[in-house]
Amino acid sequence: MKRLTSALDTIFAGANPGLIAAAVMLALLDVAAAAQHLSVSRPETPVAVRTVVLPAAAEQCAPVIPPELRDMIGHD
């Protein structure tokens, strides 16, 4: 059992630098892809704007008050 443990320890000790190198390469590729994604020039998306045009008559008219309420003005 000790022989198997020492053999596995030797194998994994040799594999560690390779795994570290692979992790570093993947991290560098990830950073490069993110940098490329941020630097891509995208066309500006048009903003939908709705203009509301009110007729002139609606702006000048005072609100209509029913006669029952008009008679009550000032009688609190």
C-alpha distance (Angstrom), angle and dihedral (degrees) to the residues before:
residue distance angle dihedral
M1 . . .
K2 3.79 . .
R3 3.79 89.6 .
L4 3.83 90.8 54.3
T5 3.79 91.9 46.8
S6 3.79 92.5 50.7
A7 3.83 91.4 46.7
L8 3.80 91.8 51.5
D9 3.81 90.1 45.9
T10 3.80 90.1 53.9
I11 3.80 92.7 47.9
F12 3.78 94.0 48.6
A13 3.80 92.9 44.5
G14 3.80 88.4 56.8
A15 3.80 92.3 45.8
N16 3.81 95.3 51.9
P17 3.83 97.3 77.2
G18 3.80 89.9 47.9
L19 3.78 91.8 51.2
I20 3.80 91.0 47.2
A21 3.81 90.6 50.5
A22 3.80 91.0 49.4
A23 3.81 91.0 49.8
V24 3.82 91.3 50.0
M25 3.81 91.2 49.4
L26 3.81 92.0 49.9
A27 3.80 90.9 48.6
L28 3.81 91.1 50.9
L29 3.81 91.4 48.7
D30 3.78 90.0 49.4
V31 3.81 91.7 51.6
A32 3.81 91.1 46.8
A33 3.81 92.1 50.7
A34 3.80 91.4 48.4
A35 3.81 91.3 49.4
Q36 3.80 90.8 49.8
H37 3.80 90.8 48.6
L38 3.81 91.5 52.3
S39 3.80 94.9 46.2
V40 3.82 97.0 51.3
S41 3.78 111.2 113.7
R42 3.77 109.6 -128.2
P43 3.78 123.8 -167.7
E44 3.76 111.7 -109.4
T45 3.76 111.1 -102.7
P46 3.79 113.5 -124.6
V47 3.76 115.2 -112.0
A48 3.77 114.9 -130.7
V49 3.79 108.9 -126.0
R50 3.75 123.2 -176.9
T51 3.78 117.3 -160.7
V52 3.77 116.8 -153.4
V53 3.77 116.1 -151.6
L54 3.78 116.2 -163.7
P55 3.75 118.7 -159.1
A56 3.79 113.8 -112.8
A57 3.80 91.9 -120.5
A58 3.80 92.1 60.4
E59 3.80 92.4 54.9
Q60 3.82 95.4 50.2
C61 3.81 100.8 43.8
A62 3.77 118.4 96.1
P63 3.79 116.2 -135.5
V64 3.79 112.7 -88.6
I65 3.80 113.5 -115.3
P66 3.79 118.3 -160.6
P67 3.83 114.7 -116.2
E68 3.83 92.1 -114.6
L69 3.80 90.9 59.1
R70 3.79 93.9 39.8
D71 3.80 89.4 58.5
M72 3.83 89.9 53.5
I73 3.81 95.2 55.6
G74 3.80 109.3 120.7
H75 3.83 95.0 13.5
D76 3.78 101.5 104.1
